[in-house]
């Protein structure tokens, strides 16, 4: 697991640097309006990609389960059945996407008339990128289920540099830059997904497709994924629904501000995901072998490591966000600062929510958790629409989303109590209490440092280093258990000896 986490953190560092640089150049090349158009049009495909992610999570859950039981025959049935399901999903996507695309671009969205044609081509490229992504899901699920995270990391790094190449080609393109960007991303998607398919096909015996006629396997996959799709659909409706509602009430400039915030929160979210991706197979395998106590111990550590690692980065970024945005982008749209700030808080909550979701996947009882999470998210979207009608500022949509995530965390903790995996008092004592104990003193010290150091690059570096040291000490002395502190000391001792 340590090797996997290291590989994923190296991946994260490279991707963050490349992506943030690419975002800056892309904003400069496309301009605020076209950048906003891409985020709202391409965001529709991201919305559909969430549904595809639901199917992917279902496939990975069952692969983890049967690989943990060392049942290769069932793992192959899961893989082969998922290929058939993904192909059917592609057909449905194309029918729905092509049927609604023209109306969505030309009649529904608030897009300048001279950019509607370009927006339509971006929509087409995004739709086919999604189709390619759907078809490679079973192959990526195999890589993650076998915990070959270094392969996932390598291919992700290659993808990041491909996208850097896209930005360069965009800067020298003589034709419409928005259309060029959509086309180049489609080509990148095709090449990256070919890498996943080729590697999985050559490495794993489960990847040999055999048409499965066992209806029960399809039923299990679709039932699990069906409830998961319900929750994911609500999430995508909230994410893209907010994007569309912002477009209708405030125009493409606000979509551009939100697009920048999404770029930042996506890279920060990848940090959480690095730990979570390494943990997910272990959580499911513990449950499949009936090791509930081991699963609970792993889950508590998952909460804490997610939050503590992210807090070290989130705290200085949150306080210095205006300076960071100016350094990164120079000039940026209105509301970008507050959107990014709320996005950082959202990522902190996701540090807690993601391990809970992974545990729910392991149990396989997705009906009621998805009904509740869907209700929380859809209510937040409906309230955002009402508030915008009443004249409230755009950031209220993001504040409501925070309350929805918090409500889902509380419900999920109570739901897992039924399976004796997690109890609310244990959650408060082992997770919430240590988190608060490190947040309060480190945040107070960080705000003091903010008034000490000047608002320039040297001051920013000194502020970041000082905040990191103080937060790290708080995490080590207060947040970690005695066994965790011993583990850290042992790891540091090994590094020193080398």
Secondary structure, 3 states (H helix, E strand, C coil): CHHHHHHHHHHHHHHHHHHHHHHHHHHHHHHHHHHHHHHHHHHHHHHHHHHHHHHHHHHHHHHHHHHHCCCHHHHHHHHHHHHHHHHHHHHHHHHHHHHHHHHHHHHHCCCCHHHHHHHHHHHHHHHHHHHHHHHCHHHHHHHHHCCCHHHHHHHHHHHHHHHHHHHHHHHHCCCCHHHHHHHHHHHHHHHHHHHHHHHHHHHCHHHCCCCCCCHHHHHHHHHHHHHHHHHHHHHHHHHHHHHHHHHHHHCHHHHHHHHHHHHHHHHHHHHHHHHHHHHHHHHHHHHHCCCHHHHHHHHHHHHHHHHHHHHHHHHHHHHCHHHHHHHHHCCCCCCHHHHHHHHHHHHHHHHHHHHHHHHHHHHCCCHHHHHHHHHHHHHHHHHHHHHHHCCCCCCHHHHHHHHHHHHHHHHHHHHHHCCCCCCHHHHHHHHHHHHHHHHHHHHHHHHHHHHHCCCCHHHHHHHHHHHHHHHHHHHHHHHCCHHHHHHHHHHHHHHHHC
